[in-house]
Amino acid sequence: MDNGQTKRIGIIGVVIKDREKTGPRVNELLSQYARIIVARMGLPYKKRVNVISLIVEADTNEIGALTGKLGMLPNVQVKSMLV
């Protein structure tokens, strides 16, 4: 989507506390936003949580839409940083 805004590079950290319940929905959202995801790394730390690190390139509206939708899921925490 090109709405005239400048594309930015961002890092998004996603922490999933209950993969069984929330994991499929997280993957569904990431698939919907695949066009802005440059790289993805997952760490299944089974004792506590699962962590996904994303590198994204998009305008702030698109990045905000993805992080907002992820953050609304139960048992999911999201933090982002843009440069």
N, C-alpha and C positions, 0 to 999 in steps of 0.2 A: 504494500500500500504506500503510495507516494502522495502525501498530503502537503508537501512543501516544507515539512520540518526536516531539520538536519538529523541524519542518522548518527547514533552514538554507539560506542562499545560499552557493554556492561557485563558485570559478573552477578549471577544470581545463585544464592545458596538456598537449597530446599532441604529441610529436615522433616522426615516422615516418621512419626512415632508408632503408627500401626499400619504396616505395609499391607497386611491381609485385607483390611477394610478400605484403605485409601489409595493404595498403590495403583490399581487399575484406572482410577479417575485422574491421578497425576499423569500417568502415561498418556491418557487420552488427550489431556490439555497440551502436553508437550508435543504430541503429534499434530494438533491443530495449529500450533505455533512453530512448527519445524522450519518454516521459511526464514525465521529470524535467529534460529539457534545455529551457531557456528561450531560449537563443540559441547560435548556432554560427558561427564564422568560420574559414575555412581559408585558408592561405597556401602555395601550391605553390612553394617556393623550390627550383627544379629542380637548381641547382648542388650543393646539399648535402642538404637534408631538406625534408619537408613538415611544416607546423605547423597544428594545429587548436586553437582556443581555444573552450572551452565555458563557459557560465554555466548553473549547475544549481540547482534547488531541490528538496530532498528531505531525509530524515533521514540521519544519518551512516552507517547501515547500507547504505542504497541507494547513496549516493555512494561508500562504500568498496568495495561490490561491483563497481561500474562501473570504478573506478580499478584495482582489483585484477585484474580480467579483462583490462583494456587493458595493464596492466604486465606481464602474463605472456606477451604476444605477443612473438615475436622481432622485434628491430629497432625496438621501440617504447619510448619513455621517457615517463613520466607524472608530473606534479607537480600537487598540488592545494592550495587554500587555502580554508578555510571561515570565514564570519563569522556 
